[in-house]
Amino acid sequence: MSYYNLEQTLKEFQNKLPEKLLPFDLPQLADLCKRGEITPVFPYDKYINVSLGNDHELPTYLKELREPFNGYLTLPKLTDLILQPTTEVTTSTAYIYEEIGKISKGTFVSLENHGYDRFEDYSDGHNSYCNGDINCINVENLLFPIEQVRTYISLKQSNEPDKLTSPAATGTFGNLTAAHGEDKTYEQLVEALTAANSKIKQQDEDIKKLNNQSKEQADKPLRYNSEMGVARMLYAILTEHNYDLSATKGKANSLIEKASQLHGTPVTRNFIAQWIELANQAKSDSTK
């Protein structure tokens, strides 16, 4: 069995998981470990004592059951290291995940750092037979089974919805029909309906815009004729009162501006200049 370290595991998930499961980082990995889909392990090549799973055993009997171990152990508390990488997990017991060359997965064992002579006197020798030696595991010791990582990724990739057929090939609502007669999932149908509704909304907005443009085009002659009517009347009134309309911002403009302020209907010089120009244009058009 082969293993990834933490960095390799995250990179594998981030590069190969479907987009809908991203971003993928430490919290997501910790969640998979808690649910048992990925098993965090640490390498161990010292001694174990299988019988120490029974707290009622006496140390003088346990010395004979001590044996060397080479493989990988696991522990539920290892998930804490994923969420708190700066901490350590201390333990004197663990579960066998893989013993190289043997089949002993899941066995509960006590951890021993050294081998001892079976006849060693307890009072002068090793004092941790009851609980095992304390072992410190940090995030750098964590490994993750490659097979589990790849299996999870493969499962999620196989559950990815098929790509929707293109509108060019099927029409506006063609997305609702699966290519080659395949049934689409509920999620795909919802996505297709959402896309169709969005397209309909956009088309409604385009139609409304075109209608407004058409109305503006239809109103232009009426607006022009109305403006020219007012401009002709303005020309007649101003000329009758001897206003000089030869300059749009000349003396006539100043007089009209002052009069508008005096009567409480102020208008700007630019506005007056615009209408003087229109008045002159109306006069010119009338003589053609």
C-alpha positions in Angstrom: 0.0 0.0 0.0 1.2 3.5 -0.8 0.6 6.8 0.8 0.5 10.6 0.1 1.7 13.2 2.6 -0.6 16.1 3.5 0.6 18.4 0.7 0.3 15.7 -1.9 -3.1 14.7 -0.8 -4.5 18.3 -1.0 -2.9 18.8 -4.4 -4.5 15.6 -5.7 -7.9 16.6 -4.5 -7.6 20.2 -5.8 -6.4 19.2 -9.2 -8.8 16.3 -9.9 -12.1 16.9 -8.0 -15.0 18.3 -10.1 -15.3 22.0 -9.9 -18.5 22.0 -7.9 -16.5 20.4 -4.9 -13.8 23.2 -5.0 -12.3 24.9 -3.2 -10.8 21.9 -1.3 -8.5 22.5 1.7 -7.9 21.4 5.2 -11.5 21.6 6.5 -12.8 19.5 3.6 -10.0 16.9 4.2 -10.8 16.8 7.9 -14.5 16.2 7.1 -13.6 13.2 4.9 -11.5 11.8 7.6 -14.2 12.2 10.2 -16.7 10.4 7.9 -14.2 7.6 7.4 -13.8 8.1 3.7 -10.1 8.9 4.1 -7.9 7.4 6.9 -5.1 9.5 8.3 -2.2 7.3 9.4 1.4 7.6 10.8 4.4 5.3 10.2 5.6 3.3 13.2 8.5 0.9 13.4 9.1 0.2 17.1 7.4 -2.2 19.5 3.7 -2.9 20.3 1.9 -4.8 22.9 -1.4 -6.2 21.8 -2.7 -7.3 25.2 -2.5 -3.8 26.7 -6.0 -3.2 25.2 -7.2 -4.8 28.4 -6.6 -2.3 31.2 -7.0 -5.1 33.8 -3.9 -7.1 32.7 -0.9 -7.0 35.1 2.4 -5.7 33.8 4.3 -8.9 34.8 2.3 -10.9 32.3 2.4 -8.4 29.5 6.1 -8.4 29.0 6.0 -11.7 27.2 3.6 -10.4 24.5 5.7 -7.5 23.4 6.7 -7.7 19.6 8.3 -5.5 17.0 6.1 -3.7 14.5 6.8 -2.1 11.1 3.9 -0.4 9.3 1.2 2.2 9.8 -1.1 3.1 12.7 -4.2 5.2 12.9 -6.1 7.0 15.6 -9.3 9.1 15.5 -7.5 12.0 17.2 -5.2 12.4 14.1 -8.0 14.4 12.4 -7.3 17.2 15.0 -3.9 17.7 13.4 -5.5 18.6 10.1 -7.5 21.4 11.6 -4.7 22.4 14.0 -1.4 21.8 12.2 0.7 23.5 14.9 -0.3 21.1 17.6 0.7 17.5 18.4 -1.3 14.4 19.3 0.2 12.4 22.1 -0.8 8.8 22.5 0.3 5.5 24.0 -2.2 3.4 22.0 -3.4 3.2 18.4 -5.0 0.9 15.9 -3.1 -1.0 13.2 -3.9 0.2 9.7 -1.3 -1.8 7.9 1.4 -4.0 9.2 3.8 -4.7 6.4 3.8 -8.3 5.4 0.9 -9.2 7.7 -2.9 -8.9 7.9 -3.8 -7.3 11.2 -5.8 -4.3 10.3 -7.9 -2.7 13.1 -6.1 -4.3 16.1 -5.9 -2.2 19.1 -2.3 -2.0 20.4 -0.2 -0.3 23.1 3.0 1.4 21.8 6.4 0.6 23.2 9.6 2.4 22.3 12.0 -0.4 23.1 12.3 -4.1 23.5 12.9 -5.6 26.9 14.0 -8.9 28.3 11.0 -11.0 29.4 12.7 -11.7 32.7 13.4 -8.1 33.5 12.4 -7.2 37.0 9.5 -4.7 36.9 10.6 -2.6 39.9 14.0 -1.9 38.2 13.0 -1.9 34.6 10.4 -0.4 32.2 7.6 1.3 34.0 5.1 1.9 31.2 3.7 -1.6 30.5 0.2 -0.6 31.6 -0.2 2.4 29.3 2.5 2.1 26.7 5.1 4.7 25.9 3.9 8.2 25.0 4.4 9.0 21.3 4.1 12.4 19.9 2.6 12.7 16.4 2.6 16.0 14.4 1.2 17.0 11.1 4.4 16.2 9.3 4.0 12.5 10.3 0.5 12.3 8.7 0.0 10.1 5.6 -3.1 9.3 3.6 -3.7 6.0 1.6 -3.4 6.7 -2.1 -6.0 4.1 -2.9 -8.6 5.9 -0.8 -7.8 9.3 -2.3 -8.1 8.0 -5.9 -11.2 6.0 -5.1 -13.0 9.0 -3.7 -11.9 11.3 -6.6 -13.0 8.6 -9.2 -16.4 8.3 -7.5 -17.0 12.0 -7.6 -15.9 12.3 -11.2 -18.2 9.5 -12.2 -21.1 11.3 -10.5 -20.5 14.5 -12.5 -23.6 15.4 -14.7 -23.2 15.0 -18.4 -22.5 18.2 -20.3 -25.7 19.9 -21.5 -26.2 19.9 -25.3 -25.4 23.2 -27.0 -28.2 25.6 -27.9 -26.8 25.8 -31.4 -27.5 22.2 -32.0 -30.8 21.9 -30.2 -32.4 25.3 -30.1 -33.3 27.5 -27.2 -34.9 24.7 -25.2 -32.8 21.9 -26.5 -30.9 21.6 -23.2 -33.9 19.9 -21.7 -33.5 16.9 -23.9 -30.5 14.6 -23.4 -28.2 13.8 -26.3 -28.8 10.3 -27.8 -32.0 9.9 -25.7 -30.2 9.8 -22.3 -32.2 11.0 -19.3 -31.0 14.1 -17.6 -30.8 14.6 -13.8 -33.0 16.9 -11.8 -30.1 19.3 -11.3 -29.5 19.4 -15.1 -33.2 20.1 -15.8 -33.2 22.9 -13.2 -30.0 24.4 -14.8 -31.5 24.2 -18.3 -34.8 25.8 -17.2 -32.9 28.6 -15.5 -30.8 29.2 -18.6 -34.0 29.2 -20.8 -35.8 31.6 -18.4 -32.7 33.9 -18.5 -32.8 33.9 -22.3 -36.5 34.6 -22.4 -36.0 37.5 -20.0 -33.2 38.9 -22.2 -35.3 38.6 -25.3 -38.2 40.5 -23.6 -35.7 43.3 -22.7 -34.4 43.4 -26.3 -38.0 43.6 -27.6 -38.9 46.4 -25.2 -35.8 48.3 -26.2 -36.7 47.9 -29.9 -40.2 49.1 -29.2 -38.9 52.2 -27.4 -36.6 52.9 -30.3 -39.4 52.6 -32.8 -41.6 54.9 -30.7 -38.8 57.5 -30.5 -38.4 57.3 -34.3 -42.1 57.8 -34.8 -42.2 60.8 -32.4 -39.4 62.6 -34.0 -41.4 64.3 -36.8 -44.1 65.4 -34.3 -41.5 66.7 -31.8 -39.7 68.6 -34.6 -42.9 70.1 -35.9 -43.9 71.2 -32.4 -40.5 72.8 -31.8 -40.5 74.6 -35.1 -44.0 75.9 -34.3 -42.8 77.4 -31.0 -39.7 78.7 -32.6 -41.7 80.6 -35.3 -43.9 82.1 -32.6 -40.9 83.1 -30.6 -39.3 84.7 -33.6 -42.4 86.7 -34.3 -42.8 87.9 -30.7 -39.1 88.9 -30.3 -38.9 90.6 -33.6 -42.1 92.5 -32.9 -40.5 93.9 -29.8 -37.3 94.8 -31.7 -35.0 92.1 -30.2 -31.9 91.6 -32.2 -31.7 87.9 -32.9 -28.5 88.0 -35.0 -26.3 86.7 -32.1 -27.6 83.8 -29.9 -25.7 85.1 -26.8 -25.9 88.8 -27.5 -28.0 91.6 -26.1 -31.3 89.8 -26.7 -30.1 86.9 -24.7 -29.2 89.1 -21.7 -32.5 90.9 -21.8 -34.5 87.7 -21.9 -32.4 86.2 -19.1 -33.1 89.3 -16.9 -36.8 89.3 -17.7 -37.1 85.6 -16.8 -35.5 86.3 -13.5 -37.7 89.3 -12.8 -40.9 87.3 -13.5 -39.8 84.3 -11.4 -39.3 82.0 -14.4 -35.5 81.9 -14.7 -33.9 80.2 -17.7 -30.2 79.9 -18.5 -28.3 81.7 -21.2 -27.6 78.4 -23.0 -31.2 77.5 -23.0 -32.1 81.0 -24.4 -29.3 80.7 -27.0 -30.7 77.3 -28.2 -34.2 78.8 -28.7 -32.9 81.9 -30.5 -31.0 79.6 -32.8 -34.2 77.6 -33.4 -36.2 80.8 -34.0 -33.7 81.9 -36.7 -33.9 78.4 -38.2 -37.7 78.5 -38.2 -37.5 81.9 -40.0 -35.1 80.5 -42.5 -37.2 77.4 -43.2 -40.3 79.5 -43.7 -38.7 81.6 -46.5 -37.6 78.6 -48.5 
